[in-house]
Amino acid sequence: MELHIYKNPDELSHEVAKWITGIIAATLRHQDRFTIALSGGSTPKALHKILAASPYKEQIDWSKMHIFWGDERAVPFTDDRNNAKMAFDTLLNFVPVPPYHIHVMRTDIPPTESAAEYEKILHMYFDSTPLSFDLVLLGMGDDGHTLSLFPGTAAVHEEKAWAIAYFLKAQDMYRITLTKTIVNRAARIAFLTTGPGKAHALKEVQEGAYNPDLYPSQEIKPVKGELHWFVDEAAASQLK
């Protein structure tokens, strides 16, 4: 695990954009596609806008990018809470990724059907490879959740399925999510975590006792890949 600490969210976003661009270029030197799972939230929104502008927009071969999502709220694509909508509004509408390389978690069909459909797509991509995604971008909530793996839910412990849907009572909505099983097979996983509200959870996830029912982010442990935490000083303020 590598911990990268930056002064503020703005510096973090620019440094992560540089890091991602370098990884994409290096990966595409020895393979013909780059698979990335995007995250929702405010920090990725800033990152997307940087990647969609010069100089990074011109440095990435968007024709070889294959776009996925880590999780989705089961709300219409037109709803501002929809993670895919956010990614289109801030990134995908401004870069030339082929439409058939973009795999949204559908919310125009029942959530369980959407998860099953996503599972099939994932198997088409990753059944013949030892690793899964080239990069998974993750956030962490104030409660220590990541993806739609919330404290105290069975989703945290899912071992077989790669994508699942379930009703989250606390939010009165269905969530569709990748599971730790497929995410932990990624070549690289990067958490982007900013703000004082994340400080306690970050300390517990990094330095506390192992208790994924309380802090599901502890379940993200790559089998063979790299794990990076990109955090700002506010989020890191309680770390030793």
N, C-alpha and C positions, 0 to 999 in steps of 0.2 A: 504494500500500500504506500502510495506517495501522497503527501499532504503539501498543497501549494497555497500559501496565504498571500492575499493582496490587500492593498490599502482600503479599497472600496469596490462596490459592484461594477462601476464603470471600468476601472483598471482590470478587474477580473474578466469582464466580458471581452475586452480587447485582447488580453493575453490568451484566453481560451480560443478565440477566433484564429489567432496566429497558430496555436497548437494544433487545432483541428485541420487547418489548411495544410500544414506540414505533414500530418499523418495521412491525409487523403492522397497527397502527391506521392509520398513514399510507398503507400500500399498499391497505388495504381501502376507503379513501376513493375510490379510482379504479378498483378492479376487484373482482370478486365472489368471489375465492378467494385463499388464500395457501398456496403450496407450500413445504414445508420438508423437507430431508433431515437426519435425525438421525444421531448418531454414537454409538458405544459408548464405554466407558471410565469412569473414576471422576469426572472433572471434569463431564461431562454429567449424571451421576447426581445430583450436588448441584444443578446447574442445574434439572433436571427437578422436583426436590422443591420448589424455590422457585416455579417457574411453576405448580405444581399447588396452591399455597396462596395465601391472601389476601396482598397485594391483587391480584396478577397474574392469578390464576384468574378473577376477575370482570372484569378489564380486556380480556381477549382474547375475541374472538368465535369460539369453538371450532367452531361450526357451519360456518364457512367455511375451516377449516384442512384441508389435505390433506397427509397424513404419508407420508414415504418414509424409506428408510435409505440411508446411503452404502455400507455393506458388511455382510456377515454371515458368521459361521462356520457351516459346514454341520453343525450339531449340532441335535438336536431342540429345539423351542420350550420344552420343560420343563427344558432344561439351562441352568444359571446363566451359561454362557458365551455364550448366545444374545443378541445385541444387541436384538432385538425384545422378548424377555422382559423385559430390563432396562427398556426404555422403558415397557412396560405396568405393571410393578411400581412404577415411580417417578413416572409421569406419566399415561399414557393410561387407566389404570383410575380416575382421579380427575377427569377433565375430559370434557365432553360432545362429543367428536368423533364424528360419524357413522361407524359401522363401515365403510361403503363408501368412506370417504375415507382409510382406513388401508391402506397397501400394504406388507405385510411381504415380505421376500425369503423365499420358501417353502423350508423345509428338510425337508418331507415328500415331496419328489420329488427325482430326481437333480439335482445342482447345475447341470449344463449346461442342463437343462430349466427350472430356476428362473430362470437368467439370461436365457434366451430369452423366458420369460413376462414378466419384468420389463422387458425391452427393449420389448416390445409395449405395455405400460402407459405407459412413458415416451414412446413415439411418439404415443400417443393424447393425452397431455397437452401435448406440446411441439413437435409437428411444425408447428403453425400459428403459433408464437410465435418472435420473434427471440431471446429469452432463454429459459433453462430455469427452474430453481427460483428462487423469490423469495429463499430463503436456504438455504445448505448449511453445516451445522456440521461441523467436522472436528477430529480430534485429530492429534497427531503422536507416534509412538513414539520411544523413546530412540535408535533406529537411523535416525531420519529418515523412516520410512514414514508414509503417510497412506492412508485408506481401506484396501483390501487390496493396495495398490501397494507391494510390499516390494522392498528393494534387490536388484538383479541379476535380477529377474523380467521376463519379456516383458510382463506386464500394465502395467508403467510406460510402455511405448511404444505401447500400443493406440490407434489413431487412428480406427477406423471404428465399432466396436461401442460402445454406450452402457453395456451391462452385460455382464460376462463372469464365468465361473467357471473356476477352475484349482486343481490340487493343489499345495499349498505343502509341499514336502518338509521344510523346517525345523520345521514344526509337525505334520506327519503328518496333515493334514486339508485338505479342500476349502474354498476361500473363494469367496464370491460378492461382486462389487464393481461399483460404478459406475466408469467410466473418467474420465480427465482430460477427454476430449472433451465429455461432457455437463456435467460439473461446471464446466468453464471457461466455459460459456455462462450460468452463473447470474448473477442480478442482484447477489447478495452472497454472499461466502464468508467464513466466520469460523473461524479456528483458535483452539481453546482449549488452552493449553499451560501446564502448571504443574509445579513441582518441579525440584530440582537435577539430576535424572537427564536432563532434557531440555536442559540448558544448552549442551552441546557441539553437539548436533545443531541447535539453534536458531541458534547462531552460524554454523555451516557453511551452513545453508539461507539465512540472511539475508545473510551477509557473505562466505561462501566462494566458491570457483570453482564454476561451473555444472557439476554432475556428478550428474544425476538417477539414474544407476545406483547411486550411493552414497547419495544423499539424495533419494528420490522426491518429497518435499514441494515440491522446487523446480519440479516440473512443474505445480503449481497456480498458474496465471496467468490470471485472468479476461480474456476477450476484450473485453468492454465493461463488465463489472460492477465492483463494489468488492471489495477484498481487505483483511480486517482480521485482525490477530493480537492476541488477548487473552492476555497472559502475566502471570505473577506475577514478583516480584523475583528469586526463586530461579532460575527458568528464564531470566531476562534477564541473569543475573549475568556472563556472558562477552561480552555484546554491547558494542561500542564506544560 
